[in-house]
Amino acid sequence: MSRPQRPQRGPALREWVPDGIDVTTPTVARVYDYALGGFHNFVVDRELAEQAGRIWPDFTQAAHEHRAFLGRVVQWLLGRGIRQFLDIGSGLPGLGGVRELLQLTAHRTRAVHVDLDPVVVAHSQLVHGMPGVRVIRGDLRDPQTILCHPAVAEVLDFASPVAVVVTGVLHFVADEDDPAGILQQFADATVTGSYFVLSHAAALAGDAARLELVRQLFDRTPTPMHCRTPEQIARFLDGWDLLDPGLVPVTAWHPDPDDEDVPAQPALLAAVARKPPLRPGGRHGDGPGEGLRGEGRSRPRLVRGPRDRVRAAGRDRRPDAAILPADGQQTSALVYRDQRVIGVLDRP
């Protein structure tokens, strides 16, 4: 496959730039948009992408292959009955993104797309105002704020399986932010049969010098880069059932038969895992719905109403739950303890 050709740039699209945006600082989402041939980026983003391409000649190709992986994995999940998606680090709207793929399906899906970049959120809200879809600003490093967001409670039913999509973003989370602990909080809020989709830049033997130069480039962004070894990335999947073909380059994850000539991307790994059934003794997390319904656990009382009331009720260290919005439509509630989401509860 030849390297994708960049389309000619169109006129400036100033209407999608929110007030107060610093156009002198590049962001990952806009750099990625430029690599994919998009128009929602600034000069600083394009300069960083071009410099990254000179250090890593496959930079643009890798962006396209990552987008192709997303297309395959979304179709794979839909084929297994998944209809709910929590898409974290969603990026700018563009062909082949999770948002666009779900719009094209005949299935009725529900999705919340999360990104830290205000340009992403503003433009995505502008073009994706449709039922069952919400776009919110959120930081992967603060999972409780995402899980407690009113849009998440409105759109997603955590008593049913959810696909948590964390692609192309975890390598912008530092070790001191405890990425494994972050992912565990999302796992605790989901039920058996939920899926976790991961992609991550890999630090490979012999690439240290090049990766250091790329890392220095991304230090210019608000989210510096943190590449990890394949062994370190694999640990993020602990507690999940890793599905075939395992943790592999994005180009090797269920490739299309016609893509035999696609260059491999060993520095960009991907995996899909499924949340296993509750094991004897309540292992794999006491937060999910199965743990809350298990023997020997007191049933949390339901608190219907404003989220502030729910959080206040959680301060007494008793389990509490909320159905939000209180419109009678949701079939489950998020369960709180000490103002943290610890699982889900079926409505009685």
VOBA-1610 file (N, C-alpha, C; in pm, whole numbers, padded with zeros to 5 digits, always signed):
BEGIN
Met+00085-00119+00000Met+00000+00000+00000Met+00088+00124+00000Ser+00061+00217-00089Ser+00140+00338-00095Ser+00097+00433+00015Arg+00186+00524+00046Arg+00156+00621+00151Arg+00038+00707+00107Pro-00059+00733+00200Pro-00174+00814+00163Pro-00132+00953+00118Gln-00200+01002+00016Gln-00172+01135-00035Gln-00251+01239+00044Arg-00186+01348+00077Arg-00252+01453+00152Arg-00334+01540+00058Pro-00464+01560+00091Pro-00547+01645+00005Pro-00503+01790+00013Gln-00541+01868-00087Gln-00513+02010-00084Gln-00591+02076+00028Arg-00528+02168+00097Arg-00595+02234+00207Arg-00699+02331+00155Gly-00809+02336+00226Gly-00917+02427+00190Gly-00902+02560+00260Pro-01005+02644+00256Pro-00999+02774+00322Pro-00998+02758+00473Ala-00951+02862+00541Ala-00947+02859+00687Ala-01088+02842+00741Leu-01102+02755+00840Leu-01232+02727+00899Leu-01237+02788+01039Arg-01239+02918+01049Arg-01231+02984+01178Arg-01356+02962+01261Glu-01468+02926+01198Glu-01591+02912+01274Glu-01588+02797+01373Trp-01496+02701+01357Trp-01492+02588+01449Trp-01393+02608+01562Val-01328+02725+01569Val-01230+02752+01673Val-01297+02824+01789Pro-01309+02760+01906Pro-01371+02828+02020Pro-01288+02947+02066Asp-01355+03041+02129Asp-01285+03157+02183Asp-01185+03113+02289Gly-01072+03181+02294Gly-00974+03154+02397Gly-00878+03041+02368Ile-00885+02980+02250Ile-00795+02871+02217Ile-00655+02924+02184Asp-00555+02862+02241Asp-00415+02899+02215Asp-00371+02832+02085Val-00360+02910+01980Val-00323+02854+01850Val-00171+02844+01834Thr-00097+02877+01940Thr+00048+02869+01934Thr+00102+02740+01997Thr+00014+02660+02057Thr+00055+02535+02121Thr-00009+02417+02048Pro+00071+02323+01997Pro+00012+02209+01926Pro-00057+02114+02023Thr-00155+02040+01973Thr-00220+01936+02053Thr-00217+01805+01974Val-00223+01695+02046Val-00216+01563+01983Val-00331+01543+01885Ala-00452+01581+01924Ala-00568+01558+01838Ala-00554+01629+01705Arg-00502+01752+01706Arg-00490+01827+01581Arg-00372+01779+01498Val-00265+01733+01564Val-00153+01672+01490Val-00202+01547+01419Tyr-00277+01465+01490Tyr-00332+01342+01432Tyr-00427+01374+01317Asp-00507+01479+01334Asp-00598+01521+01227Asp-00521+01557+01102Tyr-00411+01629+01117Tyr-00330+01666+01001Tyr-00269+01544+00935Ala-00220+01448+01017Ala-00161+01326+00962Ala-00263+01248+00880Leu-00390+01259+00917Leu-00496+01189+00843Leu-00547+01269+00724Gly-00491+01389+00703Gly-00535+01471+00590Gly-00647+01565+00623Gly-00673+01587+00753Gly-00782+01674+00794Gly-00745+01821+00787Phe-00844+01906+00812Phe-00826+02050+00801Phe-00836+02122+00935His-00867+02050+01041His-00892+02115+01169His-00763+02117+01252Asn-00670+02196+01207Asn-00540+02205+01272Asn-00479+02340+01239Phe-00377+02375+01316Phe-00311+02504+01300Phe-00167+02484+01252Val-00100+02593+01224Val+00037+02587+01174Val+00127+02509+01269Val+00113+02532+01400Val+00199+02463+01497Val+00176+02312+01495Asp+00053+02271+01469Asp+00023+02128+01462Asp+00086+02066+01338Arg+00075+02139+01228Arg+00131+02086+01102Arg+00284+02079+01109Glu+00344+02179+01171Glu+00490+02177+01184Glu+00536+02059+01269Leu+00466+02031+01379Leu+00505+01918+01463Leu+00488+01787+01387Ala+00378+01774+01314Ala+00355+01651+01238Ala+00462+01630+01132Glu+00501+01737+01065Glu+00604+01725+00963Glu+00739+01687+01025Gln+00770+01745+01140Gln+00894+01710+01208Gln+00892+01565+01255Ala+00777+01520+01306Ala+00764+01381+01348Ala+00783+01287+01228Gly+00733+01329+01112Gly+00747+01247+00992Gly+00891+01235+00946Arg+00969+01339+00970Arg+01111+01332+00932Arg+01187+01237+01025Ile+01147+01233+01152Ile+01212+01141+01247Ile+01161+00999+01229Trp+01031+00987+01210Trp+00964+00857+01197Trp+00891+00856+01063Pro+00956+00810+00957Pro+00898+00820+00823Pro+00760+00756+00810Asp+00727+00660+00897Asp+00596+00593+00890Asp+00490+00665+00971Phe+00517+00786+01016Phe+00423+00856+01105Phe+00285+00870+01042Thr+00280+00920+00919Thr+00150+00938+00852Thr+00085+00805+00821Gln+00164+00709+00773Gln+00111+00577+00744Gln+00054+00512+00870Ala+00125+00528+00981Ala+00079+00468+01106Ala-00054+00528+01149Ala-00072+00658+01129Ala-00199+00721+01163Ala-00314+00660+01082His-00290+00638+00955His-00394+00577+00870His-00419+00432+00908Glu-00315+00360+00940Glu-00335+00219+00978Glu-00406+00208+01113His-00379+00303+01201His-00453+00306+01327His-00601+00332+01303Arg-00631+00423+01214Arg-00770+00453+01180Arg-00837+00331+01116Ala-00762+00257+01035Ala-00818+00135+00975Ala-00846+00029+01081Phe-00758+00019+01180Phe-00781-00072+01292Phe-00911-00037+01363Leu-00935+00091+01388Leu-01059+00133+01452Leu-01181+00086+01372Gly-01173+00099+01241Gly-01283+00054+01157Gly-01309-00095+01174Arg-01204-00174+01176Arg-01222-00319+01191Arg-01276-00355+01329Val-01226-00288+01432Val-01266-00327+01567Val-01409-00285+01596Val-01452-00171+01545Val-01592-00130+01567Val-01687-00228+01498Gln-01655-00267+01375Gln-01739-00364+01306Gln-01737-00498+01379Trp-01624-00537+01432Trp-01610-00662+01507Trp-01698-00659+01632Leu-01697-00549+01704Leu-01778-00536+01825Leu-01927-00535+01791Leu-01965-00464+01686Leu-02105-00463+01646Leu-02151-00605+01611Gly-02063-00681+01547Gly-02097-00818+01511Gly-02116-00909+01631Arg-02069-00867+01747Arg-02085-00944+01870Arg-02189-00884+01962Gly-02271-00798+01906Gly-02386-00749+01979Gly-02364-00627+02065Ile-02245-00567+02060Ile-02220-00449+02140Ile-02289-00328+02075Arg-02365-00257+02159Arg-02440-00141+02110Arg-02410-00015+02191Gln-02320-00024+02290Gln-02286+00091+02373Gln-02135+00112+02371Phe-02094+00236+02354Phe-01952+00268+02340Phe-01918+00389+02427Leu-01811+00375+02504Leu-01751+00487+02576Leu-01615+00509+02511Asp-01606+00610+02430Asp-01492+00635+02341Asp-01408+00748+02401Ile-01294+00713+02460Ile-01213+00809+02534Ile-01090+00845+02451Gly-01072+00975+02430Gly-00968+01021+02339Gly-01017+01011+02197Ser-01140+01058+02175Ser-01210+01034+02048Ser-01150+01109+01930Gly-01087+01223+01956Gly-01025+01298+01846Gly-01125+01376+01764Leu-01072+01449+01668Leu-01156+01532+01581Leu-01240+01447+01485Pro-01358+01495+01447Pro-01439+01421+01351Pro-01362+01399+01222Gly-01379+01281+01166Gly-01312+01249+01041Gly-01349+01110+00994Leu-01331+01084+00869Leu-01367+00956+00810Leu-01298+00842+00883Gly-01377+00744+00926Gly-01321+00627+00990Gly-01310+00635+01140Gly-01352+00745+01202Gly-01352+00755+01347Gly-01467+00674+01406Val-01461+00650+01537Val-01567+00572+01601Val-01702+00637+01580Arg-01711+00769+01597Arg-01838+00839+01576Arg-01894+00813+01438Glu-01809+00833+01339Glu-01856+00821+01201Glu-01893+00677+01168Leu-01820+00581+01220Leu-01850+00440+01194Leu-01984+00401+01253Leu-02014+00450+01373Leu-02142+00417+01436Leu-02257+00485+01363Gln-02234+00601+01307Gln-02339+00668+01231Gln-02378+00589+01106Leu-02282+00515+01050Leu-02306+00443+00926Leu-02374+00307+00947Thr-02374+00258+01071Thr-02429+00125+01095Thr-02581+00129+01099Ala-02643+00018+01064Ala-02788+00007+01071Ala-02836-00023+01213His-02743-00058+01302His-02779-00090+01440His-02806+00037+01519Arg-02892+00025+01617Arg-02917+00136+01708Arg-02810+00133+01817Thr-02724+00231+01816Thr-02614+00235+01911Thr-02623+00360+01997Arg-02555+00354+02110Arg-02546+00467+02200Arg-02399+00488+02232Ala-02357+00613+02235Ala-02214+00639+02253Ala-02190+00771+02322Val-02088+00772+02406Val-02036+00896+02463Val-01891+00907+02419His-01857+01018+02355His-01722+01043+02306His-01658+01148+02396Val-01537+01119+02440Val-01469+01202+02540Val-01335+01248+02485Asp-01306+01375+02502Asp-01174+01425+02464Asp-01137+01542+02553Leu-01006+01561+02571Leu-00954+01669+02654Leu-00942+01799+02578Asp-00926+01792+02446Asp-00901+01910+02363Asp-01033+01986+02341Pro-01041+02113+02383Pro-01166+02188+02365Pro-01205+02208+02219Val-01107+02212+02130Val-01139+02223+01987Val-01212+02097+01940Val-01165+01980+01986Val-01231+01854+01951Val-01374+01855+01999Val-01394+01894+02125Val-01528+01891+02183Val-01621+01988+02112Ala-01575+02111+02091Ala-01658+02212+02028Ala-01699+02171+01888His-01604+02125+01808His-01637+02088+01671His-01720+01961+01666Ser-01691+01865+01754Ser-01767+01740+01755Ser-01911+01765+01795Gln-01934+01852+01892Gln-02070+01884+01932Gln-02145+01953+01819Leu-02072+02028+01739Leu-02134+02100+01627Leu-02184+02004+01520Val-02109+01897+01494Val-02143+01810+01382Val-02206+01677+01424His-02213+01651+01555His-02264+01521+01599His-02380+01535+01696Gly-02465+01635+01676Gly-02582+01649+01760Gly-02693+01556+01714Met-02697+01434+01766Met-02797+01337+01725Met-02835+01251+01845Pro-02953+01187+01841Pro-02998+01106+01954Pro-02901+00993+01986Gly-02884+00967+02115Gly-02800+00856+02157Gly-02652+00882+02148Val-02612+01006+02119Val-02470+01042+02107Val-02444+01167+02188Arg-02342+01163+02269Arg-02299+01282+02344Arg-02148+01297+02329Val-02103+01420+02325Val-01961+01452+02320Val-01931+01540+02441Ile-01836+01497+02524Ile-01805+01572+02645Ile-01655+01595+02655Arg-01621+01698+02730Arg-01479+01720+02759Arg-01444+01643+02885Gly-01339+01565+02879Gly-01298+01486+02994Gly-01155+01443+02982Asp-01096+01411+03095Asp-00956+01374+03104Asp-00948+01228+03148Leu-00885+01144+03067Leu-00870+01003+03102Leu-00809+00986+03240Arg-00726+01079+03283Arg-00661+01069+03413Arg-00757+01093+03529Asp-00879+01133+03498Asp-00981+01158+03601Asp-01105+01076+03566Pro-01097+00944+03578Pro-01208+00858+03533Pro-01338+00883+03606Gln-01333+00922+03733Gln-01457+00943+03807Gln-01538+01059+03750Thr-01469+01164+03705Thr-01541+01276+03643Thr-01611+01232+03516Ile-01548+01144+03440Ile-01611+01091+03319Ile-01730+01005+03355Leu-01711+00909+03446Leu-01818+00816+03481Leu-01936+00886+03548Cys-01909+00995+03619Cys-02015+01067+03689Cys-02077+01178+03604His-02032+01195+03483His-02084+01302+03398His-02231+01274+03365Pro-02317+01375+03371Pro-02460+01353+03341Pro-02485+01291+03205Ala-02402+01323+03105Ala-02422+01266+02971Ala-02399+01116+02971Val-02303+01070+03050Val-02276+00926+03058Val-02394+00855+03122Ala-02448+00911+03233Ala-02563+00851+03299Ala-02686+00853+03209Glu-02698+00955+03126Glu-02814+00967+03038Glu-02811+00867+02923Val-02691+00844+02868Val-02682+00768+02743Val-02652+00620+02766Leu-02562+00589+02859Leu-02514+00452+02873Leu-02582+00380+02988Asp-02619+00255+02965Asp-02679+00169+03066Asp-02573+00069+03111Phe-02518+00088+03229Phe-02406+00006+03274Phe-02449-00131+03325Ala-02578-00162+03318Ala-02621-00299+03347Ala-02604-00388+03226Ser-02575-00329+03111Ser-02551-00403+02988Ser-02407-00380+02945Pro-02352-00471+02863Pro-02211-00455+02821Pro-02184-00323+02750Val-02069-00270+02778Val-02022-00146+02716Val-01882-00172+02660Ala-01854-00116+02544Ala-01718-00119+02491Ala-01647+00008+02534Val-01542-00007+02614Val-01460+00107+02656Val-01342+00115+02559Val-01340+00219+02478Val-01241+00234+02372Val-01137+00337+02417Val-01015+00291+02439Val-00906+00379+02483Val-00792+00360+02382Thr-00803+00426+02270Thr-00707+00406+02161Thr-00628+00533+02135Gly-00498+00516+02120Gly-00411+00627+02085Gly-00401+00734+02192Val-00431+00701+02317Val-00433+00803+02422Val-00356+00762+02545Leu-00345+00632+02574Leu-00283+00590+02699Leu-00133+00622+02702His-00070+00632+02585His+00072+00668+02586His+00093+00818+02610Phe-00014+00890+02641Phe-00002+01027+02687Phe-00036+01039+02836Val-00039+00926+02904Val-00062+00922+03048Val+00066+00874+03116Ala+00118+00953+03207Ala+00245+00921+03274Ala+00226+00810+03377Asp+00335+00741+03407Asp+00329+00634+03507Asp+00282+00687+03643Glu+00323+00808+03677Glu+00285+00862+03808Glu+00134+00889+03817Asp+00066+00892+03703Asp-00080+00907+03704Asp-00152+00773+03720Asp-00075+00664+03731Asp-00129+00530+03757Asp-00227+00485+03646Pro-00177+00467+03524Pro-00267+00426+03416Pro-00340+00295+03443Ala-00273+00200+03509Ala-00340+00073+03540Ala-00457+00096+03635Gly-00437+00182+03736Gly-00545+00214+03828Gly-00659+00286+03760Ile-00626+00372+03665Ile-00729+00443+03587Ile-00817+00343+03512Leu-00753+00251+03444Leu-00829+00153+03367Leu-00912+00063+03457Gln-00860+00033+03576Gln-00936-00051+03669Gln-01067+00016+03710Gln-01066+00147+03721Gln-01190+00216+03758Gln-01296+00204+03649Phe-01254+00206+03523Phe-01350+00183+03416Phe-01397+00039+03416Ala-01305-00054+03446Ala-01344-00195+03453Ala-01445-00217+03564Asp-01426-00150+03678Asp-01515-00168+03792Asp-01656-00121+03762Ala-01671-00031+03667Ala-01803+00025+03635Ala-01875-00054+03527Thr-01813-00160+03475Thr-01874-00236+03367Thr-01908-00377+03411Val-01997-00442+03336Val-02041-00577+03369Val-01970-00679+03281Thr-01983-00805+03321Thr-01930-00914+03240Thr-01983-00904+03096Gly-01894-00933+03003Gly-01932-00922+02862Gly-01898-00789+02800Ser-01852-00694+02883Ser-01804-00566+02830Ser-01668-00588+02764Tyr-01630-00494+02679Tyr-01505-00505+02605Tyr-01417-00384+02632Phe-01288-00409+02623Phe-01187-00303+02638Phe-01101-00303+02513Val-01093-00189+02446Val-01013-00175+02324Val-00896-00082+02355Leu-00777-00130+02328Leu-00655-00056+02362Leu-00564-00046+02241Ser-00503+00071+02224Ser-00387+00083+02135Ser-00285+00173+02204His-00157+00147+02177His-00052+00214+02254His+00077+00213+02174Ala+00148+00325+02175Ala+00280+00331+02112Ala+00378+00248+02193Ala+00459+00169+02122Ala+00548+00074+02189Ala+00694+00117+02175Ala+00766+00100+02284Ala+00911+00122+02283Ala+00978-00009+02249Leu+01036-00016+02130Leu+01096-00140+02081Leu+01249-00133+02089Ala+01308-00248+02102Ala+01454-00255+02108Ala+01514-00196+01980Gly+01614-00113+01996Gly+01679-00052+01881Gly+01618+00080+01837Asp+01504+00119+01897Asp+01436+00242+01858Asp+01451+00353+01960Ala+01535+00334+02060Ala+01540+00427+02173Ala+01574+00569+02128Ala+01671+00584+02040Ala+01713+00719+01999Ala+01601+00790+01923Arg+01538+00718+01831Arg+01430+00780+01753Arg+01311+00815+01842Leu+01275+00725+01932Leu+01162+00750+02020Leu+01189+00868+02112Glu+01312+00884+02153Glu+01345+00998+02238Glu+01325+01129+02163Leu+01359+01132+02036Leu+01337+01253+01957Leu+01189+01281+01939Val+01110+01177+01916Val+00965+01195+01904Val+00907+01242+02037Arg+00954+01183+02146Arg+00906+01223+02278Arg+00933+01370+02302Gln+01051+01417+02263Gln+01085+01557+02282Gln+00991+01647+02201Leu+00953+01603+02083Leu+00857+01681+02004Leu+00725+01697+02078Phe+00674+01587+02132Phe+00543+01592+02195Phe+00547+01657+02333Asp+00667+01685+02383Asp+00677+01766+02504Asp+00624+01907+02482Arg+00612+01947+02356Arg+00558+02080+02325Arg+00406+02086+02344Thr+00342+01972+02351Thr+00197+01966+02365Thr+00159+01961+02513Pro+00031+01983+02545Pro-00012+01972+02684Pro-00006+01828+02737Thr+00013+01730+02648Thr+00014+01589+02689Thr+00140+01521+02637Pro+00248+01526+02712Pro+00373+01462+02669Pro+00355+01312+02648Met+00444+01253+02569Met+00433+01114+02527Met+00513+01022+02619His+00458+00903+02644His+00523+00804+02731His+00511+00667+02664Cys+00609+00633+02581Cys+00608+00501+02519Cys+00642+00395+02623Arg+00589+00274+02603Arg+00613+00164+02696Arg+00648+00039+02617Thr+00714-00054+02684Thr+00749-00180+02620Thr+00623-00264+02602Pro+00625-00360+02509Pro+00509-00449+02495Pro+00471-00518+02626Glu+00571-00553+02707Glu+00541-00619+02835Glu+00468-00524+02929Gln+00507-00399+02931Gln+00438-00301+03016Gln+00296-00276+02968Ile+00278-00269+02838Ile+00144-00248+02783Ile+00054-00366+02815Ala+00109-00487+02806Ala+00029-00607+02831Ala-00027-00609+02973Arg+00044-00548+03067Arg-00003-00548+03207Arg-00132-00468+03223Phe-00157-00375+03132Phe-00282-00299+03140Phe-00404-00389+03116Leu-00381-00507+03060Leu-00490-00599+03028Leu-00513-00701+03138Asp-00440-00691+03248Asp-00460-00783+03359Asp-00604-00774+03410Gly-00663-00890+03434Gly-00801-00893+03481Gly-00904-00904+03371Trp-00861-00885+03247Trp-00948-00901+03130Trp-00909-01029+03056Asp-00999-01085+02980Asp-00967-01197+02893Asp-00918-01142+02759Leu-00788-01155+02735Leu-00730-01107+02609Leu-00777-01197+02496Leu-00831-01137+02391Leu-00888-01212+02280Leu-00790-01220+02164Asp-00807-01324+02082Asp-00721-01341+01964Asp-00732-01218+01873Pro-00621-01179+01813Pro-00488-01242+01811Pro-00394-01195+01921Gly-00446-01133+02026Gly-00363-01087+02135Gly-00318-00943+02119Leu-00209-00909+02186Leu-00151-00775+02173Leu-00055-00777+02054Val-00095-00712+01947Val-00023-00722+01820Val-00016-00584+01755Pro+00070-00567+01654Pro+00066-00441+01577Pro-00073-00417+01520Val-00112-00290+01510Val-00248-00258+01463Val-00276-00322+01326Thr-00174-00336+01246Thr-00193-00394+01113Thr-00217-00545+01119Ala-00186-00607+01233Ala-00203-00752+01247Ala-00329-00791+01321Trp-00408-00692+01364Trp-00532-00723+01435Trp-00644-00747+01332His-00674-00875+01310His-00777-00916+01213His-00771-00833+01085Pro-00657-00838+01014Pro-00643-00755+00893Pro-00740-00798+00784Asp-00775-00704+00701Asp-00858-00735+00585Asp-00778-00819+00486Pro-00842-00914+00419Pro-00768-01000+00324Pro-00698-00923+00215Asp-00751-00806+00179Asp-00691-00728+00071Asp-00572-00644+00115Asp-00537-00652+00245Asp-00431-00566+00299Asp-00299-00640+00318Glu-00273-00736+00234Glu-00149-00813+00249Glu-00025-00728+00227Asp-00036-00620+00148Asp+00080-00537+00118Asp+00094-00418+00212Val+00012-00413+00318Val+00020-00303+00413Val+00147-00316+00497Pro+00229-00212+00506Pro+00350-00221+00588Pro+00314-00243+00735Ala+00386-00332+00800Ala+00362-00358+00942Ala+00394-00232+01023Gln+00327-00219+01138Gln+00350-00106+01227Gln+00384-00160+01366Pro+00502-00217+01384Pro+00536-00282+01512Pro+00543-00186+01629Ala+00556-00056+01603Ala+00566+00041+01712Ala+00429+00090+01759Leu+00322+00036+01703Leu+00187+00076+01744Leu+00107-00052+01767Leu+00087-00086+01894Leu+00024-00213+01931Leu-00123-00193+01966Ala-00200-00301+01950Ala-00343-00295+01978Ala-00390-00429+02034Ala-00499-00423+02108Ala-00558-00545+02164Ala-00704-00518+02196Val-00780-00627+02200Val-00919-00623+02245Val-00934-00730+02352Ala-00997-00694+02462Ala-01017-00788+02572Ala-01162-00782+02618Arg-01206-00890+02681Arg-01344-00899+02730Arg-01343-00919+02881Lys-01439-00858+02948Lys-01448-00875+03092Lys-01502-01013+03123Pro-01429-01092+03202Pro-01470-01231+03229Pro-01579-01237+03334Pro-01644-01353+03349Pro-01742-01371+03456Pro-01676-01358+03591Leu-01757-01327+03690Leu-01707-01317+03826Leu-01656-01452+03872Arg-01535-01452+03924Arg-01475-01577+03971Arg-01516-01603+04116Pro-01503-01727+04162Pro-01535-01757+04301Pro-01461-01665+04396Gly-01533-01618+04497Gly-01472-01527+04593Gly-01484-01382+04553Gly-01557-01355+04444Gly-01580-01216+04404Gly-01460-01151+04338Arg-01368-01229+04282Arg-01251-01170+04218Arg-01288-01112+04081His-01196-01037+04029His-01195-00955+03907His-01262-00823+03933Gly-01293-00795+04060Gly-01345-00663+04095Gly-01476-00674+04168Asp-01487-00610+04282Asp-01612-00608+04354Asp-01700-00494+04308Gly-01649-00415+04213Gly-01728-00302+04168Gly-01835-00334+04067Pro-01817-00434+03975Pro-01914-00454+03871Pro-02046-00505+03924Gly-02146-00507+03835Gly-02280-00546+03875Gly-02285-00682+03939Glu-02205-00779+03890Glu-02210-00913+03946Glu-02168-00910+04092Gly-02066-00831+04125Gly-02022-00824+04263Gly-02128-00765+04353Leu-02200-00665+04303Leu-02301-00602+04385Leu-02421-00693+04405Arg-02444-00783+04310Arg-02557-00872+04323Arg-02518-01003+04391Gly-02388-01020+04423Gly-02341-01146+04477Gly-02392-01173+04617Glu-02379-01297+04660Glu-02423-01335+04792Glu-02342-01261+04898Gly-02409-01231+05009Gly-02339-01171+05121Gly-02315-01022+05108Arg-02371-00958+05004Arg-02353-00814+04989Arg-02485-00745+05014Ser-02485-00639+05094Ser-02608-00564+05118Ser-02645-00487+04993Arg-02774-00477+04968Arg-02820-00409+04848Arg-02822-00259+04872Pro-02752-00180+04792Pro-02756-00035+04812Pro-02896+00021+04794Arg-02929+00121+04874Arg-03056+00188+04852Arg-03043+00281+04733Leu-03153+00310+04667Leu-03152+00396+04550Leu-03179+00540+04590Val-03102+00629+04536Val-03123+00772+04557Val-03152+00833+04421Arg-03274+00876+04401Arg-03311+00937+04274Arg-03312+01088+04290Gly-03242+01156+04206Gly-03243+01301+04215Gly-03112+01361+04174Pro-03089+01486+04211Pro-02968+01556+04167Pro-02843+01485+04212Arg-02740+01494+04131Arg-02614+01426+04161Arg-02553+01478+04291Asp-02571+01606+04324Asp-02515+01657+04447Asp-02570+01581+04567Arg-02697+01544+04559Arg-02756+01469+04669Arg-02694+01330+04679Val-02668+01270+04564Val-02607+01138+04563Val-02468+01144+04626Arg-02390+01244+04587Arg-02255+01255+04640Arg-02259+01282+04790Ala-02354+01363+04834Ala-02364+01389+04977Ala-02400+01262+05052Ala-02489+01183+04994Ala-02527+01058+05059Ala-02410+00962+05068Gly-02318+00970+04972Gly-02204+00879+04971Gly-02102+00908+05079Arg-02111+01024+05141Arg-02009+01059+05239Arg-02021+00980+05368Asp-02136+00913+05389Asp-02150+00838+05513Asp-02093+00697+05503Arg-02021+00671+05390Arg-01952+00544+05368Arg-02047+00427+05348Arg-02173+00451+05332Arg-02265+00344+05294Arg-02277+00345+05143Pro-02299+00227+05082Pro-02318+00226+04937Pro-02447+00296+04900Asp-02443+00381+04803Asp-02562+00449+04752Asp-02561+00443+04602Ala-02678+00460+04543Ala-02687+00455+04398Ala-02778+00565+04349Ala-02763+00599+04223Ala-02848+00701+04163Ala-02892+00657+04025Ile-03015+00684+03992Ile-03061+00668+03854Ile-03072+00808+03796Leu-02987+00838+03703Leu-02983+00971+03643Leu-02986+00959+03491Pro-03071+01033+03421Pro-03170+01124+03478Pro-03287+01047+03539Ala-03360+01111+03628Ala-03469+01044+03698Ala-03596+01049+03613Asp-03590+00988+03496Asp-03702+00994+03403Asp-03766+00858+03381Gly-03720+00757+03457Gly-03780+00625+03445Gly-03732+00546+03326Gln-03634+00597+03251Gln-03591+00529+03130Gln-03475+00433+03154Gln-03383+00469+03245Gln-03267+00385+03266Gln-03305+00257+03339Thr-03237+00150+03309Thr-03263+00021+03375Thr-03159-00009+03480Ser-03063+00079+03500Ser-02960+00054+03599Ser-02916+00186+03661Ala-02839+00173+03766Ala-02787+00292+03834Ala-02639+00275+03857Leu-02569+00386+03858Leu-02430+00383+03902Leu-02429+00381+04055Val-02341+00303+04111Val-02332+00288+04256Val-02212+00365+04307Tyr-02233+00443+04412Tyr-02129+00528+04467Tyr-02091+00482+04607Arg-01965+00497+04639Arg-01919+00489+04777Arg-01809+00593+04792Asp-01823+00678+04892Asp-01726+00786+04912Asp-01709+00868+04785Gln-01822+00896+04718Gln-01824+00981+04599Gln-01749+00921+04480Arg-01731+00790+04480Arg-01665+00723+04369Arg-01759+00618+04311Val-01760+00605+04180Val-01839+00500+04117Val-01769+00368+04143Ile-01844+00274+04207Ile-01785+00144+04236Ile-01856+00032+04160Gly-01959+00063+04082Gly-02025-00042+04007Gly-02162+00001+03957Val-02244-00097+03923Val-02377-00071+03873Val-02477-00157+03949Leu-02602-00116+03946Leu-02707-00185+04018Leu-02831-00188+03931Asp-02890-00303+03912Asp-03015-00313+03838Asp-03125-00246+03917Arg-03213-00178+03843Arg-03330-00122+03911Arg-03421-00236+03956Pro-03471-00233+04082Pro-03558-00340+04130Pro-03695-00334+04063
//
